[in-house]
C-alpha cells in the first residue's frame, strides 16, 4: 500500500516540472520580433543569382485512372537585384528553352519569395497573427506563428480563364534565437468552386547560404500542391534553389525588359 501511494504521488508531481509556454506578453514580443525581421528582410538581402530546378508531376486525381502521370523538369535563373526577384527560363526537360521562353523575364510580385513575408507580417495587410507553439525544425528550436491573410492581400492564383486573389492561412516557423523565418506553410481558402485551380498549398523553406563572403537566409526548397481542373490533374511541384553567387553587371538579364 505505501509503495502504491508513493508511486501515485510521483506521477502526480510530473506535470509540475513540465516546461511552461511563454506568457501572453512574451508571445506578443516574439511576434513583434519576427515581424521586424520579416519587414527588414528584403532590404537586407544581397544582390544575387541562383538556379531554381523544379520537378513537376501531374497525376490523375484518383487511383482508378490509368492515365500516365506527366513529368516535367524546368531550370530557371533566378536573380534578386535591388529589391526585385526575376526569373529567366533556361531549360525544359533537359532541352534549352525556346527563344520565346528563354527571352521572357517574369518579375515575382506575389508568391513564394520576399513578397510572401510582406503579405504575412506587414501590419497594413490586416493579417491575424497568433503565437501557436514551439517546435524543432532541422535541429533548431523555432516559434510557430499561425496566420490568416484576408482576400484583399491574399495569394494570387492564375488559370487559363483569368486570375483571382484569395485568402490564405498557415504557419510561419521562426528561429527562436534570431527570429529569422525558416519555413512558411500555407493553404489557400475560399477559392471559388468554379475556379480551375483548387486545393492549393505551399511549403517554402529558407536556409543560410553564402553569397560574396556573407551569410544570408535565402529560399532553399519548396513543395507546391494543387488540383487543376483544366487538365483534370493533381499537380506536385518540387523546387530546389542552388548555386548562389553574387549578382554582377555581366549577368545575362535585361532588367529594363522585365514585366510583372
N, C-alpha and C positions, 0 to 999 in steps of 0.2 A: 504493500500500500504506500509506504513512504517513497519508494522508488517511482511509482506511478505519478504521485503528486509532484515530485521533483522534476520529472520529465515534462509534465504539463506546464510547469512554471517556466522552464527553459523555452518551450515552444511559444508561449505567450510573450516572452520577452524579446523574441527575434525581431518583430516589426519595430520595436523601439530604436533599433540600430540601423534601420533602412535609411538610405540616402534621401533627404528631403529635396523636393524641387525648389526652384527659385521662387521668391515672393513675387506678388504682382508688380511691385516696384522694380525688382530685378528683371522680370520678364520684359517690362517696358524699356528698361535700359538696354537689354540685348537687342530688341527690335530696332531701337534708335541707332545703336552701333552698326548693325547690319545695314540699315538704311543709309547711313552716312557712307559706308564703304561702297554700296551699290551706286549711289548717286555720283561718287567721285571716280567710279571705275573707268568710264570711257576716257576721262581726262588723263588718267594715269597710264593708259596703255601706250606702248611704243609703236611707232610705225613699223609694220612687219608684213611679211608674206609667208604663206604656208600652203600645203596641199591638203585638199579635202577629198578623200576617197569614199564614195558611198556605194554600198552594195544593196540592191533592192530586190525584193521578192513580191510578186503579185500572184496570189494564190486564189483558187476558187473559195467561196465563202462557206462551203460545207464539205464534209468528208466524203459524201457520196458522189460528188462531182469528180469526174475522171480527167478533167482538163489539166493539162500540164502547166505547172507554175512557170511564170515568166521571170527570168533572172536578168538583171541589168547591173552594170558597174560603170560608174562615172568618176572621172578625175577632174577636179577643178583647181584653179589657182585662186586662193582667197587672199585678199590683201586688205590691210587696215591702214588707212592713211588720213591723218588729220581728222579723226573722228568719224570717218566713213568706212564701212565694210563693203567691198566689191568682190564679185566673183567672175571668173572667166573660165568657160568650159575648155578643157584640154583634150580629153579622150572619152569616148563612149564605147563600152565593151572592148577595150583594148585598142580601138582604132582612133586615129586623130579625128577630132571633131570637125564637122563640115565647116566651110568658110562662114556660113550663116551662124552656126552655133558658137564657133570659136571667136567670132567677132562681136558677139553680143555680151555686153557687160551688164550685170544686174547689181543695183545698189540695194542692200538689205536694210529696209526701214522698219520692218516688223517681222519678228520670228525668233530664231533660236540664238541670237547673239546679244550684244550690249543693250539693244532696244528692249529686250525682254526684261532685263533688270530694271530699266526705267519704268516700264509698264507696271511692274510689281511694286516698286518702292517709292516712286515719285508721288508725293502727297496729293498732287492735283488730280491724279487718276481716280481717287476715291477708293483705293483698294482697302479691303478688310484684312488686317494682319493680326494674327494671334499666335503667341508662343505655344507650341504643341508639346514638345518633349525633347529630351536629349537622346542622342544615338551615337553609334560608331560607324564612320564611313571611311573605308580604306585605312583603318587603324587610327583614325583621327576622331577625337570627340567633337561632335557637332551639335549645334542648336537647330532644331527643326521648327520652322515658322510656316504656319498654314496661311494661305492667301486666297482671296476671292476677288477677281477683277471684273468690274462691270462692263457691259457691252460697249459703252462709249469709248473705252480704252482697251477693248478686247483684242483677241487674236484674229488676224486676217486670214481667211480661207479663200482659195481660188479654185474655180472649176471651169469647165468648158462653157458654162452658161452665165458666168459672172463671178463677182467677188462679194463676200459679206464679212462682217465683223461680229464676233460672238464672245460672250463672257467666257472666262476660263478660271479654273481653280486648281490648287495643288499645294506643293510643299517646296520650300527653299531650305537647303542644308548649308549651314554656315559654320566655318571653323570656330570653335568655342573660344580660341585664344586670339586669333587675328580678325575674326568676323568676316573673313573672305567667303563668298558664296562658292561652294564646291559642287553643288548639284541643284538642278531645278527639275521637278516633276510636275507636269500639268496635264489637264484634260480639258477639252472644250465642252461647254454645256450649252443647253438651249439652242442647239443647231436646228434650224427649221427642218421639219421632216421631209420636205420636198427638195432639199438641197442635196446635190450629188454626193458630197463628202460627209461622212458620218463617223462616229466612234473615233475621234481624233485625240491621240495622246502622245506626249513627247517627254523624253528624259534626256537632259543635257548635262554632261559632266565637264567640270573645269579642272585644270591641273597646272601645277607650276611648270613653266618652260623657260629656257634661257634664250634671250634674244639680245644680240650685241653686248654680251657680257653682263646682262642684267636679268634678274628673275622676275617673271610676270605670271599672273594667274590667267590662263587662256583656255578657250574651248578645247576639249580634248576628244570627246566622243559623244555621239547622240544616237538614240533609237527612237524612231517615229513609227507609229501605227495609225492606220486609218482605213476605213472602208470606202471604196469609190464605186458608186452605182453606175457610173458611166461605162466602166468595163467589167462591172459585176465581180470585183476582186477585193480581197483583203490585202493591203499593202504593208510591208515592213521595210523600212529603210534604216540601214546601219551605217553611220558615218564616222570616219576616223580622221582626225586632224594630225598632221605630221610635218616634219621638215621645216620647222620655223626658222626664219632668218630675217635679218633687218631689211626693211624696205629701202631701196635705193633708187636714185633717179634713173638708173639703167633698166629698171623693171619694165617689162613689156606691157604696160597698161596705160591707156589714154584716159585719164580721169575726166577730162572735159567731155568725153563721149558717153560717159556713164549716164544711164537713165534709171529713175526709180522703178 
